[in-house]
């Protein structure tokens, strides 16, 4: 079958790889109907050292079950399913607590395309299929495919930032980042009842979509100028929640400066820093720091009805669709900010 392999910074190739097979009785084989390029894929695309072996790519996909292992009981061949970006048994103590991203028997963030097949390919072996895969009540030609695909990662990650950030009816919220996760955070904050949502982003086409999703204000400035703009909009207080959806040192430092006293900073952007200085103001302002890897498997049942009904349309974050042979161009387009998020249709 065909799959995407990254051999180093900027070196994305379409290659023939072995077809996935059942290796454990709890496995399932899923034929990929839709996958995508994640913003976090751009970090290795920009920095991965050259390698002779390469690395499979893609941790977001949905598709049709082609085969199941002998111990898979809750799924059947032909079902249309979505795969969270972390696989889990959905039965261990952490899973029962809604933290499938820490499943004792499952994968870790980024497992798809590292230790296993990647979602940017024609098929994937899914371990612990009963616990991982979620059946979808639509056919594979549904017009909802783009929005349903966001349940694999980006919508759930945005939702995680809003939930852990304590967003509720009447909250004021700042979202840092106008990428797909940041825009999903806007959707999620609006869905949870935020009264005011300030979106920090510099790309007009993206911030316009953010306004459509529910942002009430847009701040294009960065650094001290951006901080001053948010504080001016909030009477000097800052916002109850700051949803940090970028993952850089600068974005996190900005978050600390614009959180309201007693407020919460939720970090869900894949961190690209080793350490961050936390000044004394965090202590005096009683700022809460939270976030982390989203347990998508816990959130899918809650978010799925709103996607199916059209109450939210997160699939609008996809602004380019490519086949597998065009994926290298898709990476370049996202890296050059010519595309927001690229949908892959094998």
N, C-alpha and C positions, 0 to 999 in steps of 0.2 A: 504494500500500500504506500501512498504518498504521505509525507509528513514534513513539518518544518523543523530544521535543525540550525542552531546558532553556533557558529564556529569561532566567533570572536566579535569584537566591536565592529558593527556595520556589516558583518558577514553572515547574512541569512540565506539559507539554501533550501530548496525543495528537493527532497531525496526519496528514494525508494527504501523503505525499512521493512522488517519482518511484520507480518500480520500478527496482531495480538491473539493470544490463546488463553484458555482457562488454565490457570496454574494452581489455584486453590478452590476447594468446593464452594467457597463463599463469593467467588468472582462472578462478574458478568462482563460480557463484551458489548459495547455500545458503538453503533455506527453513528458518527458525528454528522448531525444535520446543520448545526451552526456553532461556530466558535468565534473568538475575537482576539484582538491584541489589547492587552491591558497596559495602562500607564506604567505599571511597575515593570513590564517587560522592557521598557525603554532604558532602565538603569543598566541591565547587562548588555543591551544593544549598544550602549554608549561606552561601556567600560570593561566588558569581559575580555580577559587575555586570550590571545589566539590559542587554539587547541586543535590537535589532529583528530580528536574523537567527536567533538561537538556535543551539543546539549539540546535535547528535545524541548519544545516550547508550547506554552498554552495551558492555562489552568481554569479556563471558562468554557463550558460547552454544554450542549444539550443534544439529544439524539434518540435513536431507536435501539432497544435491546435486541441483539441478534442471537445471543446464547447466554445461558446461565449455568452456574455450577450446581452440583447435586444437592447442596445445602441451602440454596437460595429458595425461599418459600414465599416471599411477599411480592415477587415480581415475576413477570412472564415475558416470553419472547413477543416482540411486536409492540410493547408498550413504549410510549413516548415519554422521556424522562429528562429532568435537569439534574446536573451534578454540581453540588457545592464545591468550592475550590479546595476544600480540605475533606478527605474521606474519613469516615468514622463508623463505629459500630452502632452508635445511637442508643446504647444500653448501659455503658459503664457509668460510674458515679458522676464523672464530670459531664458526660452527655446528658444525664438525667437532670443535672443542674443548669442545663442550657449552655454548656461550654464545650461543644463538639470540637472546637479548634484545639482543645487539649485532651482529646480522647486518648485513653490509656493504650488502645490497640490500633489507633488510626494513624493518619499521616500528619505532617506538619505543613505550615504554610509554604506553598511553592512545590509541593510534592508532585503534582501533575507536571509532566515535562522534565522532571529531574530523575527521580527514582523509577518513574512509571512512564507510560505513553503520555504524550501531550495532547491537549485539546485542539491544537492547531495541526490536525491530521485527519485521516479518514476514519479511524476507529481507535477506541481506547479500552484497555482492560481496567475494570473498576473493582478494586478490592472491597470486601465488606459491603457488597452491593445492597443488601436489604437495609442496612443502616444509612447508607450514603445517598442513594438515588431517590428522587421524589417524582412519582408519576404526574403527568400533566394531562388534563382533560381536554386536549385539543389534538388535531392531526398535525403532521409534520409540515403541511403547507399553510398553516395558520398565519394570518396577517399579524398575529401577536408575537411571532418568533423573536423579533428584536427585544421587546419588553420582557418576555419570558427569559431570555438569555441573561438579562441583567440580574436575575435572581441567583445566578451562579456565583456572583461576586459583587459587582459594583453597586447595585442597589442595596444589597444587604450590608455592605461596608458603610455606605452613607447612612443607612438606618442605624447601624451600630454606633456611629458617632453621635447621632441625635439621642439615642436611648441612653448611652453612657454619659452623655453630656447633660442629662436631666431635662431635656426639652419637654415642655408641657404647655398647656393652654395659657396663653398670655406671655410666654417667654420672649425675651429679646435674644437674638442669635447672630453671631458673625460666622460666616463660612469662609475659610481661607483656601483659595484654590478654585479655578474655574474649569478644571478637568472633569472627567466623567464622575469621579467619586465626589468632588465638590458639588456638582450639579445634583447628584443623587442625594447628597446631604441636604440640599435646599428642598427637594421633594419631601424628604423625610421630616425635616423640621416643620414644614407647612402641614404635613399630614398629622403631626402630633400637636398642632395647635399654636405654633409660634405666632406671635403678634407682629413682630418686626424681624426681618431677615436681611442682614447686610452681607452682600457677596463681594469678596475681595478678589478681583481678577482684571486682567488687562486686555483680554481678547473680546472685542465687541460682539462678535457672532455668538460666543459662548455666554457672555453675560446677558445678552438679549434672551437666550434660551433660559437662563437662570431666572430672569424676570417672569417668563412664561410659567416656569415651575413654581414661582411664589416669592422670589426675592423682592423686597420692597425698596432696597437701596443698593447701589453699586459703588464700590471704591476701587479705582484703577491704580491709585498710587501704592508704592511699597515703602518699606522701611519706616523711618520716623515720620515722613509725610503721610503714609498710609495710616499709621497709628493716630496721628493728629486728626485725620479726617474721621476715623471711626469715633474717637472721643468727642469730636465736635457734634457728630450726629446723635450722640447719646448723652449730651449735657455734661460731658466730662467723666461719666461713670463707667463706660464700657458696657458690655452685654452679659446677660446671665450665663450664656454658653458660648464658647468659641470652639468651632469644629475645624480642627486642623487637618486638612486633606491633601497636603503636599509632601511632607516628610523631610524638609530641610531644616537646618539649624535656624536660619533667618525666619522661616515661617513659624517655628515654635516660639522663638523669642518674641515675635510680634504677638502671638497668642497670649503670652503672659502679660503683655502691656495693655491689652484691650479687654481683658476679662474684668467684669464688674467685681467689686469686693464681695466675697462669698460665692463667687461664680465658679464655673467649671471649664477647664480646657480638656477637650477630648481629642486625642491624637490617633488618627487612623491612616495617615499617609505613611507608606512604607519608609521607615527611617533611613536616611542617608547620612547619618552622623554617628559618631561614637560617644560623644559627650556633649552636654549642654549646660551652660552656666545658669543657675537659678538664683536671681538676686534676692535681697532681703525683702523686696516688695511682695514677693509671693507669700512670705510668712505674714507680713503685716496685713495683707489683703485677704487672708484666709482662702486662697485659691485652691481648688481641688484639681488634681491631675489624674486623668483616666484615659481610656481608649484601648487600643490593641487590635489584635487580629479578630475579625468578625466571625462569630459562630453562625455562618450562613445557614447551616442545616436547621438551626433553631428558629430562624426568622422566616424561612420560606413559607411555611404554612400560614403565617400571619399576613404576609405581603401578597401572596398569590391571589386571593380573592379580589384585591384592589386592582391588580394587573389585569385579571380576566374581565372585570367589569368596565375597565377603561377609566376608573377613577384617577389613576395615575398612569402616565405614559413615559416611563423611563427609557424606552427604546429610542426616543428621539435623540439620545446622546450619540447614536450611530449615524455618522454622516458620510460614510463610504462603505461600500460592499465589494469584496474581492473574492475570487476563487483562489485555490491553493497556489497556483502558479504565479499569482500576483501579490502574494503576501509580502515578499521583500519590498515591493513598491509601497505596500501599506505601512510597513515599519518606517520607511523613509518619510512618508507623508505625515505620520504622527510625530516623528522626531523633529520634523521641520515645521511643525504647527500648521500644516496644511490640512490636517484632518483631526477631529476631536477624538473619535474612537472608530476603529475599523472592524466591521463585521466580516467574518469569513464563512463562505458557503462552499464546503468541499464538493 
